[in-house]
Amino acid sequence: MERLDLYNQHDEPLHETIDRNALKGAQAYVRVVHVWLYFPDGTYLIQQRNKPSDPIPYQFATTTGMPVMGESPSACALREVEEELGLRLEPSTLSLYDKLTTHTGPYKTITYRYFAPLVTMPSADQLDATEVKAIERVRLSTIEQMVEDTLFWNYEKLLKAPGYFKALDVKR
C-alpha cells in the first residue's frame, strides 16, 4: 500500500501519513503534481489515462501523480514522467509554476504545477500501458475543446481553480 504524507493548508508537514486508499474524507491535505510537457512549437504532450481507478477513467490528462511518503513533489514529477511515459527528464529542466490548494471535494490537495520542455515524442513501447492508453501532441485550443467535450480532465472544476488552463497560454 502506498502511504502519503499529510500537510496543513499552508503546505506544512503534519508528520503523519495516510494510506492512499483512505484519502476520502481526510481532514488534512495531500500533495499532487501536474507535469505539463511542452514542445518548442507551443504544443503539449497529453495522455489518455488507462486506469479504471482514476478519478475520471479513460479521459485525457497531463501527467499527474502523488508523492509517496518522504518523496518531494519534484522527485514525484520526475518519477511519474519516467514511469508513465518512459522519459527521463533532467531535474534542471523541471520548472515549478505554482501551487494550488483545494479545500473541498473528495480530498484536500496542494497541487504543484510543473512545466518541462520536450524535443521528441515518446514511442508507444515506452508507455506504461496500465496507466496510459495513448498520447497526443496538441495545442492549448485543442485541450480547451477537449475539456468542453468532457474528453480531458477539467482541472478548473476538479481543483476549484478558475483560469487553471491560462497558465498554459502564459507558459508558451
Secondary structure, 3 states (H helix, E strand, C coil): CCEEEEECCCCCEEEEEEEHHHCCCCCCEEEEEEEEEECCCCCEEEEEECCCCCCCCCCEECEEECCCCCCCHHHHHHHHHHHHHCCCCCHHHCEEEEEEEECCCCCEEEEEEEEEECCCCCCHHHCCCCCEEEEEEECHHHHHHHHHCCCECCHHHHCCCCCCCHHHHHHC
